[in-house]
């Protein structure tokens, strides 16, 4: 029987996009280790709609 891992899939959403008023959303899917990082993560990722690097926070 396989052991269940600590790695889970998370969705990152842009924080600056809502204030810009432009349609659409910038989201990325990544994985994280729940044992090492139990809190929500923030990463700087490229937003193609705003055409710049912005902070993306974990949602859900």
C-alpha distance matrix in Angstrom:
0.0 3.8 6.6 9.4 12.5 16.1 17.7 19.3 21.9 25.4 28.7 31.9 35.3 38.7 40.8 44.2 43.9 44.8 48.1 49.2 49.8 48.5 46.4 42.7 39.9 38.2 34.4 31.7 27.9 26.1 23.0 23.1 21.1 21.4 21.3 24.2 26.2 25.9 29.3 30.3 31.0 34.3 34.8 37.9 37.4 39.9 41.2 42.7 44.8 46.5 46.5 45.6 42.8 41.9 39.5 36.5 34.7 31.2 31.5 29.7
3.8 0.0 3.8 6.4 9.0 12.7 14.1 15.9 18.5 22.0 25.4 28.4 31.9 35.3 37.4 40.8 40.6 41.6 44.8 45.8 46.5 45.2 43.3 39.5 36.7 34.8 31.1 28.2 24.4 22.4 19.3 19.5 17.6 18.2 18.2 21.0 22.9 22.8 26.2 27.0 27.5 30.7 31.1 34.2 33.7 36.3 37.7 39.2 41.4 43.0 42.8 41.9 39.0 38.2 35.9 32.9 31.2 27.9 28.4 26.8
6.6 3.8 0.0 3.8 6.3 9.7 11.8 13.9 17.0 20.3 23.9 26.7 30.2 33.5 35.4 38.9 39.0 39.9 42.9 44.2 45.1 44.0 42.3 38.6 35.6 33.7 29.9 27.1 23.4 21.1 17.7 17.2 14.8 15.1 14.7 17.7 19.7 19.6 23.0 24.2 24.9 28.3 28.9 32.2 32.1 34.9 36.4 38.2 40.4 41.7 41.7 40.5 37.4 36.4 33.8 30.9 29.0 25.7 26.4 24.8
9.4 6.4 3.8 0.0 3.8 7.0 8.9 10.4 13.6 16.8 20.4 23.3 26.7 30.1 31.9 35.4 35.5 36.3 39.4 40.7 41.5 40.6 38.8 35.2 32.1 30.3 26.6 23.9 20.2 18.1 14.8 14.3 12.2 12.1 12.5 15.6 17.1 16.6 19.9 20.9 21.8 25.1 26.0 29.3 29.2 32.1 33.3 35.3 37.2 38.5 38.7 37.5 34.5 33.3 30.7 27.6 25.6 22.1 22.7 21.0
12.5 9.0 6.3 3.8 0.0 3.8 5.5 8.0 11.4 14.5 18.2 20.7 24.3 27.5 29.3 32.8 33.1 34.1 37.0 38.3 39.4 38.4 36.9 33.3 30.1 28.0 24.3 21.4 17.8 15.3 11.7 10.9 8.7 9.3 9.7 12.3 13.9 14.1 17.4 18.3 18.7 22.0 22.6 26.0 26.0 29.0 30.5 32.6 34.7 35.8 35.8 34.4 31.3 30.2 27.6 24.7 22.9 19.7 20.8 19.7
16.1 12.7 9.7 7.0 3.8 0.0 3.8 6.4 10.2 12.4 16.2 18.4 22.0 25.0 26.5 30.0 30.6 31.6 34.3 35.8 37.1 36.4 35.2 31.7 28.3 26.1 22.5 19.8 16.5 13.8 10.0 8.2 5.4 5.5 6.2 8.8 10.2 10.3 13.6 14.8 15.3 18.8 19.8 23.3 23.8 27.0 28.5 30.9 33.0 33.7 33.9 32.2 28.9 27.6 24.7 22.0 19.9 16.8 18.2 17.3
17.7 14.1 11.8 8.9 5.5 3.8 0.0 3.8 7.0 9.6 13.3 15.5 19.2 22.2 24.1 27.4 27.8 29.1 31.9 33.0 34.3 33.4 32.1 28.6 25.2 22.9 19.2 16.3 13.0 10.1 6.4 5.4 4.4 6.1 8.2 9.7 10.1 11.0 13.5 13.7 13.6 16.7 17.2 20.5 20.5 23.6 25.1 27.4 29.6 30.5 30.5 29.0 25.8 24.7 22.1 19.3 17.6 14.6 16.2 15.8
19.3 15.9 13.9 10.4 8.0 6.4 3.8 0.0 3.8 6.4 10.2 12.8 16.4 19.7 21.6 25.1 25.1 26.1 29.1 30.4 31.4 30.4 29.0 25.5 22.1 20.2 16.5 13.9 10.5 8.5 5.4 5.6 6.4 6.8 10.1 11.6 10.8 10.8 12.6 12.1 12.4 15.4 16.2 19.4 19.2 22.1 23.1 25.4 27.2 28.3 28.6 27.4 24.5 23.0 20.4 17.3 15.4 12.0 13.0 12.4
21.9 18.5 17.0 13.6 11.4 10.2 7.0 3.8 0.0 3.8 7.0 10.0 13.5 16.9 19.2 22.4 22.1 23.3 26.4 27.4 28.3 27.1 25.5 21.9 18.7 16.7 13.0 10.5 6.9 5.7 4.3 6.6 9.0 9.7 13.3 14.2 12.7 12.9 13.7 12.1 11.9 14.2 14.5 17.4 16.6 19.2 19.9 21.9 23.7 25.0 25.4 24.5 21.9 20.5 18.3 14.9 13.5 10.3 11.1 11.0
25.4 22.0 20.3 16.8 14.5 12.4 9.6 6.4 3.8 0.0 3.8 6.6 10.0 13.4 15.5 18.9 18.7 19.8 22.8 24.0 24.9 24.0 22.7 19.3 15.8 14.0 10.3 8.4 5.8 5.5 5.7 7.1 10.1 10.2 14.0 14.3 11.9 11.9 11.7 9.3 9.1 11.1 11.9 14.8 14.3 16.9 17.4 19.7 21.2 22.2 23.0 21.9 19.2 17.5 15.0 11.5 9.8 6.6 7.5 8.2
28.7 25.4 23.9 20.4 18.2 16.2 13.3 10.2 7.0 3.8 0.0 3.8 6.6 10.2 12.7 15.8 15.2 16.3 19.5 20.5 21.3 20.3 18.9 15.5 12.0 10.4 6.7 5.8 4.6 6.5 8.5 10.3 13.6 13.8 17.5 17.5 14.6 14.7 13.6 10.4 9.9 10.7 11.1 13.4 12.3 14.5 14.3 16.6 17.6 18.8 19.9 19.1 16.9 15.0 13.0 9.2 8.2 5.6 5.9 7.8
31.9 28.4 26.7 23.3 20.7 18.4 15.5 12.8 10.0 6.6 3.8 0.0 3.8 6.9 9.4 12.4 12.4 13.9 16.7 17.6 19.0 18.1 17.4 14.3 10.5 8.3 5.4 5.1 6.2 7.6 10.1 11.3 14.8 15.1 18.6 17.8 14.7 15.2 13.3 9.7 8.3 7.8 8.0 9.9 9.1 11.5 11.4 14.2 15.3 15.9 17.0 15.8 13.4 11.3 9.2 5.4 5.1 4.4 6.1 9.4
35.3 31.9 30.2 26.7 24.3 22.0 19.2 16.4 13.5 10.0 6.6 3.8 0.0 3.8 6.4 9.3 8.7 10.1 13.1 14.0 15.2 14.5 14.0 11.2 7.4 5.9 4.5 6.7 9.1 11.2 13.9 15.0 18.5 18.5 22.0 21.1 17.8 18.0 15.6 11.8 10.8 9.3 9.7 10.5 9.5 11.0 9.7 12.5 12.8 13.2 15.0 14.2 12.4 9.9 8.4 4.9 5.4 6.4 6.6 10.2
38.7 35.3 33.5 30.1 27.5 25.0 22.2 19.7 16.9 13.4 10.2 6.9 3.8 0.0 3.8 5.8 5.7 8.0 10.3 10.9 12.8 12.3 12.7 10.7 7.2 5.6 6.5 8.9 12.0 13.8 16.7 17.6 21.0 21.3 24.5 23.2 19.7 20.3 17.5 13.7 12.2 9.6 9.5 9.0 8.3 9.1 7.4 10.7 10.6 10.1 12.2 11.1 9.6 6.7 6.0 4.2 6.5 9.0 9.8 13.5
40.8 37.4 35.4 31.9 29.3 26.5 24.1 21.6 19.2 15.5 12.7 9.4 6.4 3.8 0.0 3.8 5.7 6.8 8.2 9.9 12.1 12.8 13.8 12.7 9.7 9.1 10.1 12.4 15.2 16.6 19.0 19.4 22.4 22.2 25.2 23.8 20.1 20.3 17.1 13.5 12.5 9.8 10.7 10.3 10.8 11.9 10.3 13.6 12.9 11.6 14.1 12.6 11.1 7.5 6.1 5.8 6.7 9.9 10.5 14.0
44.2 40.8 38.9 35.4 32.8 30.0 27.4 25.1 22.4 18.9 15.8 12.4 9.3 5.8 3.8 0.0 3.8 5.7 5.7 6.6 9.6 10.4 12.4 12.1 10.0 9.7 11.9 14.4 17.7 19.3 22.1 22.6 25.8 25.8 28.7 27.1 23.6 24.0 20.7 17.2 15.9 12.8 12.9 11.4 11.6 11.6 9.4 12.3 11.0 8.9 11.8 10.5 10.1 6.9 7.4 8.4 10.3 13.6 14.1 17.6
43.9 40.6 39.0 35.5 33.1 30.6 27.8 25.1 22.1 18.7 15.2 12.4 8.7 5.7 5.7 3.8 0.0 3.8 5.5 5.3 7.1 7.1 8.6 8.4 6.7 7.4 10.3 13.5 16.9 19.2 22.2 23.3 26.8 26.8 30.0 28.7 25.2 25.5 22.4 18.8 17.6 14.8 14.7 13.3 12.3 11.6 8.4 10.6 8.5 7.5 10.9 10.9 11.2 8.8 9.8 9.7 11.7 14.3 14.1 17.4
44.8 41.6 39.9 36.3 34.1 31.6 29.1 26.1 23.3 19.8 16.3 13.9 10.1 8.0 6.8 5.7 3.8 0.0 3.8 5.5 6.0 7.5 8.7 9.0 8.0 10.0 12.3 15.8 18.8 21.2 24.0 24.9 28.1 27.7 30.9 29.9 26.2 26.0 22.8 19.2 18.8 16.5 17.1 16.2 15.6 15.3 12.2 14.1 11.6 10.9 14.6 14.6 14.9 12.1 12.3 11.9 12.8 15.0 14.0 16.8
48.1 44.8 42.9 39.4 37.0 34.3 31.9 29.1 26.4 22.8 19.5 16.7 13.1 10.3 8.2 5.7 5.5 3.8 0.0 3.8 5.5 8.3 10.7 12.0 11.4 12.8 15.5 18.7 21.9 24.0 26.7 27.4 30.5 30.1 33.1 31.8 28.1 28.0 24.5 21.2 20.6 17.9 18.4 17.1 17.0 16.5 13.6 15.6 12.9 11.2 14.8 14.6 15.2 12.4 13.1 13.7 14.8 17.5 17.0 19.9
49.2 45.8 44.2 40.7 38.3 35.8 33.0 30.4 27.4 24.0 20.5 17.6 14.0 10.9 9.9 6.6 5.3 5.5 3.8 0.0 3.8 5.5 8.8 10.6 10.7 12.1 15.4 18.6 22.1 24.4 27.5 28.5 31.9 31.8 34.9 33.5 30.0 30.2 26.9 23.4 22.3 19.3 19.1 17.2 16.5 15.1 11.9 13.2 10.1 8.3 12.0 12.5 14.0 12.1 13.8 14.5 16.5 19.3 19.0 22.0
49.8 46.5 45.1 41.5 39.4 37.1 34.3 31.4 28.3 24.9 21.3 19.0 15.2 12.8 12.1 9.6 7.1 6.0 5.5 3.8 0.0 3.8 6.5 9.3 10.5 12.9 16.1 19.7 23.0 25.7 28.9 30.1 33.5 33.3 36.6 35.6 31.9 31.8 28.7 25.1 24.4 21.8 21.8 20.2 19.1 17.6 14.0 14.6 11.1 10.5 14.3 15.4 17.1 15.2 16.7 16.8 18.4 20.7 19.7 22.3
48.5 45.2 44.0 40.6 38.4 36.4 33.4 30.4 27.1 24.0 20.3 18.1 14.5 12.3 12.8 10.4 7.1 7.5 8.3 5.5 3.8 0.0 3.8 6.7 8.6 10.9 14.4 17.9 21.3 24.3 27.6 29.3 32.9 33.0 36.4 35.4 31.9 32.1 29.2 25.5 24.4 21.8 21.2 19.4 17.7 15.7 11.9 11.7 8.0 8.4 11.9 13.8 15.8 14.7 16.6 16.4 18.5 20.6 19.8 22.5
46.4 43.3 42.3 38.8 36.9 35.2 32.1 29.0 25.5 22.7 18.9 17.4 14.0 12.7 13.8 12.4 8.6 8.7 10.7 8.8 6.5 3.8 0.0 3.8 7.0 10.1 13.2 16.8 19.9 23.2 26.5 28.5 32.1 32.2 35.8 35.1 31.7 31.7 29.1 25.3 24.5 22.3 21.8 20.5 18.3 16.4 12.7 12.1 8.7 10.5 13.7 15.8 17.5 16.3 17.9 16.8 18.6 20.1 18.8 21.1
42.7 39.5 38.6 35.2 33.3 31.7 28.6 25.5 21.9 19.3 15.5 14.3 11.2 10.7 12.7 12.1 8.4 9.0 12.0 10.6 9.3 6.7 3.8 0.0 3.8 7.0 9.7 13.3 16.2 19.6 23.0 25.2 28.8 29.1 32.7 32.1 28.9 28.9 26.5 22.8 21.9 20.0 19.4 18.4 16.0 14.4 10.8 10.5 7.9 10.4 13.2 15.1 16.2 15.0 16.2 14.6 16.3 17.3 16.1 18.4
39.9 36.7 35.6 32.1 30.1 28.3 25.2 22.1 18.7 15.8 12.0 10.5 7.4 7.2 9.7 10.0 6.7 8.0 11.4 10.7 10.5 8.6 7.0 3.8 0.0 3.8 6.3 10.0 13.0 16.2 19.6 21.6 25.2 25.4 29.0 28.3 25.1 25.2 22.9 19.1 18.1 16.3 15.8 15.1 12.9 12.0 8.7 9.6 8.0 10.0 12.5 13.6 13.9 12.3 13.0 10.9 12.6 13.6 12.7 15.3
38.2 34.8 33.7 30.3 28.0 26.1 22.9 20.2 16.7 14.0 10.4 8.3 5.9 5.6 9.1 9.7 7.4 10.0 12.8 12.1 12.9 10.9 10.1 7.0 3.8 0.0 3.8 7.0 10.5 13.4 16.9 19.0 22.7 23.4 26.8 25.9 22.8 23.4 21.2 17.5 15.9 13.8 12.7 11.9 9.3 8.5 5.8 7.4 7.4 9.1 10.7 11.3 10.9 9.8 10.6 8.4 10.8 12.1 12.2 15.3
34.4 31.1 29.9 26.6 24.3 22.5 19.2 16.5 13.0 10.3 6.7 5.4 4.5 6.5 10.1 11.9 10.3 12.3 15.5 15.4 16.1 14.4 13.2 9.7 6.3 3.8 0.0 3.8 6.9 10.0 13.4 15.6 19.3 20.0 23.6 22.9 20.0 20.5 18.7 15.0 13.6 12.3 11.5 11.7 9.3 9.8 8.4 10.2 11.0 12.6 13.8 13.8 12.6 11.3 11.0 7.8 9.4 9.5 9.7 12.6
31.7 28.2 27.1 23.9 21.4 19.8 16.3 13.9 10.5 8.4 5.8 5.1 6.7 8.9 12.4 14.4 13.5 15.8 18.7 18.6 19.7 17.9 16.8 13.3 10.0 7.0 3.8 0.0 3.8 6.5 10.2 12.7 16.5 17.8 21.2 20.4 17.9 18.9 17.7 14.3 12.4 11.6 10.1 10.9 8.4 9.6 9.7 11.5 13.3 14.8 15.1 14.7 12.9 12.1 11.5 8.3 9.8 9.3 10.5 13.2
27.9 24.4 23.4 20.2 17.8 16.5 13.0 10.5 6.9 5.8 4.6 6.2 9.1 12.0 15.2 17.7 16.9 18.8 21.9 22.1 23.0 21.3 19.9 16.2 13.0 10.5 6.9 3.8 0.0 3.8 7.1 10.2 13.8 15.2 18.7 18.4 16.2 17.1 16.6 13.6 12.1 12.5 11.6 13.2 11.3 13.0 13.5 15.1 17.0 18.6 18.9 18.4 16.2 15.4 14.2 10.8 11.1 9.4 10.5 12.3
26.1 22.4 21.1 18.1 15.3 13.8 10.1 8.5 5.7 5.5 6.5 7.6 11.2 13.8 16.6 19.3 19.2 21.2 24.0 24.4 25.7 24.3 23.2 19.6 16.2 13.4 10.0 6.5 3.8 0.0 3.8 6.9 10.6 12.5 15.7 15.1 13.4 14.9 14.8 12.4 10.6 11.5 10.5 12.7 11.5 14.0 15.3 17.3 19.6 20.8 20.6 19.5 16.8 16.1 14.5 11.5 11.5 9.6 11.7 13.4
23.0 19.3 17.7 14.8 11.7 10.0 6.4 5.4 4.3 5.7 8.5 10.1 13.9 16.7 19.0 22.1 22.2 24.0 26.7 27.5 28.9 27.6 26.5 23.0 19.6 16.9 13.4 10.2 7.1 3.8 0.0 3.8 7.0 9.2 12.3 12.1 11.0 12.4 13.3 11.8 10.4 12.4 12.1 15.0 14.5 17.4 18.9 21.1 23.3 24.3 24.2 22.8 19.8 18.9 16.8 13.9 13.1 10.6 12.7 13.7
23.1 19.5 17.2 14.3 10.9 8.2 5.4 5.6 6.6 7.1 10.3 11.3 15.0 17.6 19.4 22.6 23.3 24.9 27.4 28.5 30.1 29.3 28.5 25.2 21.6 19.0 15.6 12.7 10.2 6.9 3.8 0.0 3.8 6.1 8.9 8.4 7.3 9.1 10.4 9.7 8.6 11.4 11.8 15.2 15.6 18.9 20.6 23.3 25.4 25.9 25.9 24.1 20.7 19.5 16.8 14.3 12.8 10.5 13.0 13.8
21.1 17.6 14.8 12.2 8.7 5.4 4.4 6.4 9.0 10.1 13.6 14.8 18.5 21.0 22.4 25.8 26.8 28.1 30.5 31.9 33.5 32.9 32.1 28.8 25.2 22.7 19.3 16.5 13.8 10.6 7.0 3.8 0.0 3.8 5.5 5.6 6.1 7.9 10.4 11.1 10.7 13.9 14.7 18.3 19.1 22.5 24.3 27.0 29.2 29.5 29.5 27.5 24.1 22.8 19.9 17.6 15.8 13.3 15.6 15.8
21.4 18.2 15.1 12.1 9.3 5.5 6.1 6.8 9.7 10.2 13.8 15.1 18.5 21.3 22.2 25.8 26.8 27.7 30.1 31.8 33.3 33.0 32.2 29.1 25.4 23.4 20.0 17.8 15.2 12.5 9.2 6.1 3.8 0.0 3.8 5.6 5.2 5.0 8.2 9.6 10.5 14.2 15.9 19.7 20.7 24.2 25.6 28.5 30.2 30.5 30.9 29.0 25.6 23.7 20.5 18.1 15.5 12.7 14.4 14.0
21.3 18.2 14.7 12.5 9.7 6.2 8.2 10.1 13.3 14.0 17.5 18.6 22.0 24.5 25.2 28.7 30.0 30.9 33.1 34.9 36.6 36.4 35.8 32.7 29.0 26.8 23.6 21.2 18.7 15.7 12.3 8.9 5.5 3.8 0.0 3.8 5.8 6.0 9.7 12.1 13.0 16.6 18.2 22.0 23.4 27.0 28.6 31.6 33.5 33.5 33.9 31.6 28.1 26.3 23.0 21.0 18.5 16.0 17.9 17.4
24.2 21.0 17.7 15.6 12.3 8.8 9.7 11.6 14.2 14.3 17.5 17.8 21.1 23.2 23.8 27.1 28.7 29.9 31.8 33.5 35.6 35.4 35.1 32.1 28.3 25.9 22.9 20.4 18.4 15.1 12.1 8.4 5.6 5.6 3.8 0.0 3.8 6.3 9.1 11.3 11.2 14.5 15.9 19.5 21.3 25.0 27.0 30.1 32.1 31.8 31.9 29.4 25.7 24.1 20.9 19.4 17.2 15.4 17.9 18.3
26.2 22.9 19.7 17.1 13.9 10.2 10.1 10.8 12.7 11.9 14.6 14.7 17.8 19.7 20.1 23.6 25.2 26.2 28.1 30.0 31.9 31.9 31.7 28.9 25.1 22.8 20.0 17.9 16.2 13.4 11.0 7.3 6.1 5.2 5.8 3.8 0.0 3.8 5.6 7.5 7.7 11.1 13.1 16.8 18.7 22.4 24.1 27.4 29.1 28.7 29.1 26.6 23.0 21.1 17.7 16.0 13.6 11.8 14.5 15.1
25.9 22.8 19.6 16.6 14.1 10.3 11.0 10.8 12.9 11.9 14.7 15.2 18.0 20.3 20.3 24.0 25.5 26.0 28.0 30.2 31.8 32.1 31.7 28.9 25.2 23.4 20.5 18.9 17.1 14.9 12.4 9.1 7.9 5.0 6.0 6.3 3.8 0.0 3.8 6.8 8.8 12.5 15.1 18.9 20.7 24.3 25.5 28.8 30.1 29.9 30.7 28.4 24.9 22.6 19.0 17.0 13.9 11.6 13.4 13.2
29.3 26.2 23.0 19.9 17.4 13.6 13.5 12.6 13.7 11.7 13.6 13.3 15.6 17.5 17.1 20.7 22.4 22.8 24.5 26.9 28.7 29.2 29.1 26.5 22.9 21.2 18.7 17.7 16.6 14.8 13.3 10.4 10.4 8.2 9.7 9.1 5.6 3.8 0.0 3.8 6.5 9.9 13.1 16.7 18.7 22.3 23.2 26.6 27.7 27.2 28.3 25.9 22.5 19.8 16.1 14.4 11.0 9.3 11.2 11.7
30.3 27.0 24.2 20.9 18.3 14.8 13.7 12.1 12.1 9.3 10.4 9.7 11.8 13.7 13.5 17.2 18.8 19.2 21.2 23.4 25.1 25.5 25.3 22.8 19.1 17.5 15.0 14.3 13.6 12.4 11.8 9.7 11.1 9.6 12.1 11.3 7.5 6.8 3.8 0.0 3.8 6.9 10.2 13.7 15.5 18.9 19.5 23.0 23.9 23.5 24.7 22.5 19.3 16.5 12.8 10.7 7.3 5.6 7.9 9.3
31.0 27.5 24.9 21.8 18.7 15.3 13.6 12.4 11.9 9.1 9.9 8.3 10.8 12.2 12.5 15.9 17.6 18.8 20.6 22.3 24.4 24.4 24.5 21.9 18.1 15.9 13.6 12.4 12.1 10.6 10.4 8.6 10.7 10.5 13.0 11.2 7.7 8.8 6.5 3.8 0.0 3.8 6.6 10.3 12.3 15.9 17.0 20.5 21.9 21.3 22.1 19.6 16.2 13.8 10.3 8.5 6.1 5.6 9.2 11.5
34.3 30.7 28.3 25.1 22.0 18.8 16.7 15.4 14.2 11.1 10.7 7.8 9.3 9.6 9.8 12.8 14.8 16.5 17.9 19.3 21.8 21.8 22.3 20.0 16.3 13.8 12.3 11.6 12.5 11.5 12.4 11.4 13.9 14.2 16.6 14.5 11.1 12.5 9.9 6.9 3.8 0.0 3.8 7.0 9.4 12.9 14.1 17.8 19.0 18.1 18.8 16.1 12.7 10.1 6.5 5.6 4.5 6.4 10.0 13.3
34.8 31.1 28.9 26.0 22.6 19.8 17.2 16.2 14.5 11.9 11.1 8.0 9.7 9.5 10.7 12.9 14.7 17.1 18.4 19.1 21.8 21.2 21.8 19.4 15.8 12.7 11.5 10.1 11.6 10.5 12.1 11.8 14.7 15.9 18.2 15.9 13.1 15.1 13.1 10.2 6.6 3.8 0.0 3.8 6.1 9.9 11.8 15.3 17.2 16.3 16.3 13.6 9.9 8.3 5.7 5.4 6.7 8.7 12.2 15.6
37.9 34.2 32.2 29.3 26.0 23.3 20.5 19.4 17.4 14.8 13.4 9.9 10.5 9.0 10.3 11.4 13.3 16.2 17.1 17.2 20.2 19.4 20.5 18.4 15.1 11.9 11.7 10.9 13.2 12.7 15.0 15.2 18.3 19.7 22.0 19.5 16.8 18.9 16.7 13.7 10.3 7.0 3.8 0.0 3.8 7.1 9.4 12.8 14.8 13.5 13.1 10.0 6.3 5.4 4.5 5.9 8.8 11.5 14.6 18.3
37.4 33.7 32.1 29.2 26.0 23.8 20.5 19.2 16.6 14.3 12.3 9.1 9.5 8.3 10.8 11.6 12.3 15.6 17.0 16.5 19.1 17.7 18.3 16.0 12.9 9.3 9.3 8.4 11.3 11.5 14.5 15.6 19.1 20.7 23.4 21.3 18.7 20.7 18.7 15.5 12.3 9.4 6.1 3.8 0.0 3.8 6.5 9.6 12.1 11.5 10.7 8.5 5.4 5.7 6.3 6.4 9.9 12.0 14.7 18.3
39.9 36.3 34.9 32.1 29.0 27.0 23.6 22.1 19.2 16.9 14.5 11.5 11.0 9.1 11.9 11.6 11.6 15.3 16.5 15.1 17.6 15.7 16.4 14.4 12.0 8.5 9.8 9.6 13.0 14.0 17.4 18.9 22.5 24.2 27.0 25.0 22.4 24.3 22.3 18.9 15.9 12.9 9.9 7.1 3.8 0.0 3.8 6.2 9.1 8.6 7.2 5.7 4.2 6.2 8.6 8.9 12.7 14.9 17.0 20.7
41.2 37.7 36.4 33.3 30.5 28.5 25.1 23.1 19.9 17.4 14.3 11.4 9.7 7.4 10.3 9.4 8.4 12.2 13.6 11.9 14.0 11.9 12.7 10.8 8.7 5.8 8.4 9.7 13.5 15.3 18.9 20.6 24.3 25.6 28.6 27.0 24.1 25.5 23.2 19.5 17.0 14.1 11.8 9.4 6.5 3.8 0.0 3.8 5.6 5.6 5.6 5.6 5.9 6.4 9.1 9.0 12.6 14.9 16.3 19.8
42.7 39.2 38.2 35.3 32.6 30.9 27.4 25.4 21.9 19.7 16.6 14.2 12.5 10.7 13.6 12.3 10.6 14.1 15.6 13.2 14.6 11.7 12.1 10.5 9.6 7.4 10.2 11.5 15.1 17.3 21.1 23.3 27.0 28.5 31.6 30.1 27.4 28.8 26.6 23.0 20.5 17.8 15.3 12.8 9.6 6.2 3.8 0.0 3.8 5.6 4.7 6.9 8.6 10.0 12.9 12.7 16.2 18.1 19.1 22.4
44.8 41.4 40.4 37.2 34.7 33.0 29.6 27.2 23.7 21.2 17.6 15.3 12.8 10.6 12.9 11.0 8.5 11.6 12.9 10.1 11.1 8.0 8.7 7.9 8.0 7.4 11.0 13.3 17.0 19.6 23.3 25.4 29.2 30.2 33.5 32.1 29.1 30.1 27.7 23.9 21.9 19.0 17.2 14.8 12.1 9.1 5.6 3.8 0.0 3.8 5.4 8.2 10.4 10.9 13.8 13.6 16.8 18.9 19.3 22.5
46.5 43.0 41.7 38.5 35.8 33.7 30.5 28.3 25.0 22.2 18.8 15.9 13.2 10.1 11.6 8.9 7.5 10.9 11.2 8.3 10.5 8.4 10.5 10.4 10.0 9.1 12.6 14.8 18.6 20.8 24.3 25.9 29.5 30.5 33.5 31.8 28.7 29.9 27.2 23.5 21.3 18.1 16.3 13.5 11.5 8.6 5.6 5.6 3.8 0.0 3.8 5.6 8.3 8.8 12.0 12.9 16.2 19.0 19.7 23.2
46.5 42.8 41.7 38.7 35.8 33.9 30.5 28.6 25.4 23.0 19.9 17.0 15.0 12.2 14.1 11.8 10.9 14.6 14.8 12.0 14.3 11.9 13.7 13.2 12.5 10.7 13.8 15.1 18.9 20.6 24.2 25.9 29.5 30.9 33.9 31.9 29.1 30.7 28.3 24.7 22.1 18.8 16.3 13.1 10.7 7.2 5.6 4.7 5.4 3.8 0.0 3.8 7.2 9.3 12.9 14.0 17.7 20.3 21.6 25.2
45.6 41.9 40.5 37.5 34.4 32.2 29.0 27.4 24.5 21.9 19.1 15.8 14.2 11.1 12.6 10.5 10.9 14.6 14.6 12.5 15.4 13.8 15.8 15.1 13.6 11.3 13.8 14.7 18.4 19.5 22.8 24.1 27.5 29.0 31.6 29.4 26.6 28.4 25.9 22.5 19.6 16.1 13.6 10.0 8.5 5.7 5.6 6.9 8.2 5.6 3.8 0.0 3.8 6.3 10.1 12.0 15.7 18.7 20.5 24.3
42.8 39.0 37.4 34.5 31.3 28.9 25.8 24.5 21.9 19.2 16.9 13.4 12.4 9.6 11.1 10.1 11.2 14.9 15.2 14.0 17.1 15.8 17.5 16.2 13.9 10.9 12.6 12.9 16.2 16.8 19.8 20.7 24.1 25.6 28.1 25.7 23.0 24.9 22.5 19.3 16.2 12.7 9.9 6.3 5.4 4.2 5.9 8.6 10.4 8.3 7.2 3.8 0.0 3.8 7.1 9.2 13.0 16.0 18.3 22.1
41.9 38.2 36.4 33.3 30.2 27.6 24.7 23.0 20.5 17.5 15.0 11.3 9.9 6.7 7.5 6.9 8.8 12.1 12.4 12.1 15.2 14.7 16.3 15.0 12.3 9.8 11.3 12.1 15.4 16.1 18.9 19.5 22.8 23.7 26.3 24.1 21.1 22.6 19.8 16.5 13.8 10.1 8.3 5.4 5.7 6.2 6.4 10.0 10.9 8.8 9.3 6.3 3.8 0.0 3.8 6.4 9.9 13.2 15.4 19.2
39.5 35.9 33.8 30.7 27.6 24.7 22.1 20.4 18.3 15.0 13.0 9.2 8.4 6.0 6.1 7.4 9.8 12.3 13.1 13.8 16.7 16.6 17.9 16.2 13.0 10.6 11.0 11.5 14.2 14.5 16.8 16.8 19.9 20.5 23.0 20.9 17.7 19.0 16.1 12.8 10.3 6.5 5.7 4.5 6.3 8.6 9.1 12.9 13.8 12.0 12.9 10.1 7.1 3.8 0.0 3.8 6.6 10.1 12.6 16.5
36.5 32.9 30.9 27.6 24.7 22.0 19.3 17.3 14.9 11.5 9.2 5.4 4.9 4.2 5.8 8.4 9.7 11.9 13.7 14.5 16.8 16.4 16.8 14.6 10.9 8.4 7.8 8.3 10.8 11.5 13.9 14.3 17.6 18.1 21.0 19.4 16.0 17.0 14.4 10.7 8.5 5.6 5.4 5.9 6.4 8.9 9.0 12.7 13.6 12.9 14.0 12.0 9.2 6.4 3.8 0.0 3.8 6.9 9.3 13.1
34.7 31.2 29.0 25.6 22.9 19.9 17.6 15.4 13.5 9.8 8.2 5.1 5.4 6.5 6.7 10.3 11.7 12.8 14.8 16.5 18.4 18.5 18.6 16.3 12.6 10.8 9.4 9.8 11.1 11.5 13.1 12.8 15.8 15.5 18.5 17.2 13.6 13.9 11.0 7.3 6.1 4.5 6.7 8.8 9.9 12.7 12.6 16.2 16.8 16.2 17.7 15.7 13.0 9.9 6.6 3.8 0.0 3.8 6.4 10.1
31.2 27.9 25.7 22.1 19.7 16.8 14.6 12.0 10.3 6.6 5.6 4.4 6.4 9.0 9.9 13.6 14.3 15.0 17.5 19.3 20.7 20.6 20.1 17.3 13.6 12.1 9.5 9.3 9.4 9.6 10.6 10.5 13.3 12.7 16.0 15.4 11.8 11.6 9.3 5.6 5.6 6.4 8.7 11.5 12.0 14.9 14.9 18.1 18.9 19.0 20.3 18.7 16.0 13.2 10.1 6.9 3.8 0.0 3.8 7.0
31.5 28.4 26.4 22.7 20.8 18.2 16.2 13.0 11.1 7.5 5.9 6.1 6.6 9.8 10.5 14.1 14.1 14.0 17.0 19.0 19.7 19.8 18.8 16.1 12.7 12.2 9.7 10.5 10.5 11.7 12.7 13.0 15.6 14.4 17.9 17.9 14.5 13.4 11.2 7.9 9.2 10.0 12.2 14.6 14.7 17.0 16.3 19.1 19.3 19.7 21.6 20.5 18.3 15.4 12.6 9.3 6.4 3.8 0.0 3.9
29.7 26.8 24.8 21.0 19.7 17.3 15.8 12.4 11.0 8.2 7.8 9.4 10.2 13.5 14.0 17.6 17.4 16.8 19.9 22.0 22.3 22.5 21.1 18.4 15.3 15.3 12.6 13.2 12.3 13.4 13.7 13.8 15.8 14.0 17.4 18.3 15.1 13.2 11.7 9.3 11.5 13.3 15.6 18.3 18.3 20.7 19.8 22.4 22.5 23.2 25.2 24.3 22.1 19.2 16.5 13.1 10.1 7.0 3.9 0.0
